């Protein structure tokens, strides 16, 4: 993982379309940015093997997003890192007739925001183990961004 100041995470969040008043800032001065390969393979394979209680619940996205953030932090800490992980929880609106990371709209949704080691901010969907660009999805009108905790 690449270690960067958390201000770079904030800059990527702003660049993706979030507004300053809707950003709950990190407590970590430095963050570790995972690789896309780790996110899409190692971490996703781990999450794919877990079945959270309440899977039939239509509003389980909050449980998944918080769980994934916690598990990413655990994996990061397990390595002995002294920095946090660039992994946040974001509330978005998926617009009607749109599909975002396998989740159909319309509706509110919680997902994860991850700053990769390449500097790209992606939306990671822990329920489907898929990745999408926040910036592209806002630009094409698939989603609106509401708030983020990182």
KEKE-3310 file (N, C-alpha, C; in steps of 0.2 Angstrom, whole numbers, plus 5000, padded with zeros to 4 digits):
npx = (5004:5002:5007:5000:4997:4982:4975:4976:4967:4955:4955:4953:4940:4933:4935:4928:4915:4909:4904:4912:4905:4898:4907:4914:4928:4944:4952:4965:4981:4989:4986:4984:4984:4976:4980:4972:4971:4972:4960:4950:4953:4960:4953:4940:4938:4938:4927:4917:4915:4908:4893:4882:4871:4853:4852:4841:4835:4830:4837:4851:4863:4870:4875:4884:4893:4899:4904:4913:4922:4927:4933:4943:4951:4955:4963:4973:4978:4983:4994:5003:5004:5006:4998:4982:4968:4964:4949:4932:4915:4901:4887:4875:4864:4855:4850:4833:4831:4844:4859:4871:4886:4880:4869:4852:4843:4829:4835:4842:4858:4871:4889:4906:4920:4935:4952:4963:4980:4985:4980:4967:4950:4938:4922:4918:4908:4903:4893:4892:4905:4911:4919:4918:4919:4918:4918:4915:4902:4894:4896:4889:4876:4871:4872:4870:4880:4879:4885:4900:4910:4926)
npy = (4994:5011:5025:5041:5058:5062:5073:5072:5062:5068:5079:5071:5066:5078:5082:5072:5076:5078:5090:5102:5104:5092:5082:5072:5073:5063:5056:5052:5057:5052:5041:5024:5019:5007:4995:4993:4979:4973:4977:4972:4959:4951:4957:4957:4944:4939:4946:4941:4928:4930:4930:4941:4943:4946:4947:4947:4959:4975:4987:4984:4990:4999:4991:4983:4993:4999:4988:4983:4994:4993:4981:4983:4992:4984:4974:4982:4987:4975:4973:4980:4993:5010:5020:5025:5018:5022:5022:5025:5028:5031:5041:5040:5044:5034:5036:5035:5021:5018:5009:5005:4999:4987:4988:4993:5008:5017:5026:5029:5025:5017:5015:5011:5022:5023:5027:5024:5017:5023:5036:5037:5039:5028:5020:5007:4993:4983:4973:4968:4966:4975:4988:5006:5022:5036:5049:5048:5042:5052:5062:5056:5055:5045:5044:5054:5062:5062:5062:5059:5049:5048)
npz = (5000:4997:5006:5010:5013:5022:5017:5003:5000:5004:4994:4982:4985:4985:4971:4965:4967:4979:4992:5002:5015:5017:5020:5031:5040:5040:5054:5054:5050:5040:5027:5021:5004:4995:4982:4966:4963:4975:4981:4972:4971:4983:4994:4990:4987:5000:5006:4998:5003:5015:5024:5029:5043:5040:5027:5018:5021:5014:5016:5019:5015:5023:5034:5027:5021:5032:5038:5029:5028:5041:5041:5031:5038:5048:5041:5036:5048:5053:5046:5053:5051:5054:5049:5044:5034:5017:5016:5015:5020:5010:5007:4994:4981:4970:4954:4946:4935:4934:4936:4948:4952:4952:4960:4959:4955:4959:4973:4990:4995:5004:5002:4999:4998:4991:4991:4979:4976:4965:4965:4961:4965:4970:4970:4980:4980:4993:4993:4981:4977:4967:4957:4954:4945:4955:4950:4936:4937:4943:4933:4922:4926:4934:4948:4963:4975:4992:5006:5015:5025:5030)
capx = (5000:5005:5005:4999:4993:4974:4973:4975:4960:4950:4956:4950:4933:4931:4936:4923:4909:4906:4905:4915:4900:4896:4913:4916:4935:4947:4956:4972:4985:4992:4982:4987:4980:4977:4980:4966:4972:4971:4953:4946:4955:4961:4948:4934:4937:4937:4920:4912:4914:4904:4885:4880:4864:4849:4853:4835:4833:4832:4842:4857:4869:4873:4879:4889:4898:4902:4908:4919:4927:4930:4938:4949:4955:4958:4968:4978:4982:4986:5001:5008:5004:5005:4994:4975:4967:4960:4943:4927:4908:4898:4880:4874:4857:4856:4844:4829:4833:4851:4862:4877:4890:4876:4863:4848:4840:4831:4835:4848:4863:4878:4894:4913:4924:4942:4957:4968:4987:4986:4977:4960:4944:4933:4916:4918:4902:4905:4888:4893:4912:4913:4922:4916:4922:4913:4918:4911:4895:4891:4896:4885:4870:4869:4871:4871:4883:4876:4890:4905:4914:4932)
capy = (5000:5018:5030:5048:5063:5061:5078:5069:5058:5074:5082:5066:5066:5085:5081:5067:5079:5079:5097:5102:5103:5085:5078:5071:5071:5058:5057:5050:5062:5049:5035:5019:5018:5000:4994:4990:4972:4970:4978:4968:4952:4949:4960:4955:4936:4938:4948:4936:4922:4931:4931:4945:4942:4951:4948:4949:4966:4979:4992:4982:4993:5002:4986:4981:4998:5000:4982:4983:4999:4991:4975:4986:4995:4978:4971:4987:4987:4968:4973:4983:5000:5016:5025:5023:5016:5027:5018:5028:5026:5037:5040:5042:5043:5031:5039:5030:5018:5018:5003:5008:4994:4981:4990:4997:5014:5023:5026:5031:5019:5018:5011:5013:5026:5020:5031:5019:5019:5027:5042:5037:5038:5023:5017:5000:4990:4977:4968:4964:4966:4978:4995:5011:5028:5041:5055:5046:5041:5058:5065:5053:5056:5039:5045:5060:5061:5066:5064:5054:5049:5044)
capz = (5000:4996:5011:5008:5018:5021:5013:4996:5000:5004:4987:4978:4987:4982:4964:4963:4967:4986:4993:5009:5020:5017:5021:5038:5039:5044:5060:5052:5046:5034:5025:5016:4998:4993:4975:4963:4963:4982:4982:4967:4972:4989:4999:4987:4989:5007:5008:4995:5007:5021:5023:5035:5045:5038:5020:5015:5022:5008:5018:5022:5013:5029:5037:5022:5020:5038:5039:5024:5031:5047:5039:5028:5043:5052:5037:5036:5055:5054:5043:5058:5049:5058:5046:5043:5027:5013:5015:5018:5019:5007:5005:4988:4978:4963:4951:4942:4929:4934:4940:4951:4955:4953:4964:4955:4957:4962:4980:4994:4996:5007:4998:5001:4994:4992:4987:4977:4976:4959:4966:4959:4970:4967:4974:4981:4983:4996:4992:4974:4976:4961:4958:4949:4946:4957:4946:4930:4938:4944:4927:4918:4929:4937:4955:4966:4981:4998:5011:5016:5031:5028)
cpx = (5004:5003:5006:4996:4986:4971:4972:4969:4955:4950:4952:4943:4930:4930:4930:4916:4906:4908:4908:4911:4898:4901:4914:4923:4938:4951:4963:4975:4987:4987:4986:4982:4981:4977:4973:4966:4970:4963:4949:4947:4955:4955:4941:4932:4935:4929:4915:4910:4910:4897:4883:4873:4860:4850:4847:4832:4835:4837:4848:4863:4873:4878:4885:4895:4902:4907:4914:4924:4931:4935:4944:4954:4959:4964:4974:4982:4985:4993:5006:5008:5003:5001:4987:4974:4963:4953:4937:4920:4905:4891:4878:4866:4858:4849:4840:4832:4841:4853:4869:4880:4885:4870:4859:4845:4833:4831:4842:4852:4869:4883:4900:4916:4932:4947:4963:4975:4989:4983:4969:4955:4939:4928:4917:4912:4903:4899:4889:4901:4914:4915:4919:4919:4916:4912:4914:4904:4891:4890:4890:4877:4867:4868:4872:4875:4881:4881:4895:4909:4920:4937)
cpy = (5006:5022:5037:5052:5062:5067:5076:5065:5063:5077:5077:5066:5073:5084:5076:5070:5080:5087:5097:5101:5096:5080:5078:5069:5066:5060:5056:5055:5059:5043:5030:5018:5011:5000:4991:4982:4969:4971:4973:4961:4949:4951:4957:4948:4935:4940:4943:4930:4923:4933:4935:4943:4947:4952:4949:4956:4971:4985:4990:4985:4996:4997:4984:4986:4999:4994:4982:4988:4997:4985:4978:4989:4989:4975:4976:4987:4980:4968:4977:4991:5005:5021:5021:5020:5021:5023:5022:5025:5032:5035:5043:5041:5040:5033:5033:5028:5017:5012:5006:5002:4988:4982:4995:5003:5013:5022:5028:5024:5021:5013:5014:5017:5024:5024:5025:5022:5023:5034:5043:5035:5034:5022:5010:4997:4983:4971:4964:4964:4969:4985:4999:5017:5033:5046:5054:5045:5047:5062:5062:5053:5050:5040:5052:5058:5065:5067:5058:5055:5045:5044)
cpz = (5000:5002:5009:5013:5017:5017:5005:4995:5000:4997:4982:4979:4984:4974:4961:4963:4974:4987:5001:5015:5022:5018:5029:5038:5043:5050:5059:5048:5040:5033:5020:5010:4996:4985:4973:4964:4970:4983:4978:4968:4979:4994:4996:4988:4996:5009:5004:4999:5014:5020:5030:5037:5042:5030:5016:5016:5016:5010:5022:5020:5018:5032:5033:5022:5026:5040:5035:5026:5037:5045:5035:5033:5047:5048:5036:5043:5056:5051:5048:5056:5054:5056:5045:5036:5024:5011:5018:5017:5016:5006:4999:4986:4971:4960:4947:4936:4928:4938:4942:4954:4956:4957:4960:4959:4956:4970:4983:4995:4999:5003:5001:4996:4996:4987:4985:4976:4970:4959:4964:4965:4967:4972:4974:4984:4986:4995:4986:4972:4969:4962:4952:4950:4949:4952:4939:4931:4940:4938:4922:4920:4932:4945:4957:4972:4986:5003:5012:5022:5029:5034)
residu = (UNK:UNK:UNK:UNK:UNK:UNK:UNK:UNK:UNK:UNK:UNK:UNK:UNK:UNK:UNK:UNK:UNK:UNK:UNK:UNK:UNK:UNK:UNK:UNK:UNK:UNK:UNK:UNK:UNK:UNK:UNK:UNK:UNK:UNK:UNK:UNK:UNK:UNK:UNK:UNK:UNK:UNK:UNK:UNK:UNK:UNK:UNK:UNK:UNK:UNK:UNK:UNK:UNK:UNK:UNK:UNK:UNK:UNK:UNK:UNK:UNK:UNK:UNK:UNK:UNK:UNK:UNK:UNK:UNK:UNK:UNK:UNK:UNK:UNK:UNK:UNK:UNK:UNK:UNK:UNK:UNK:UNK:UNK:UNK:UNK:UNK:UNK:UNK:UNK:UNK:UNK:UNK:UNK:UNK:UNK:UNK:UNK:UNK:UNK:UNK:UNK:UNK:UNK:UNK:UNK:UNK:UNK:UNK:UNK:UNK:UNK:UNK:UNK:UNK:UNK:UNK:UNK:UNK:UNK:UNK:UNK:UNK:UNK:UNK:UNK:UNK:UNK:UNK:UNK:UNK:UNK:UNK:UNK:UNK:UNK:UNK:UNK:UNK:UNK:UNK:UNK:UNK:UNK:UNK:UNK:UNK:UNK:UNK:UNK:UNK)
# end
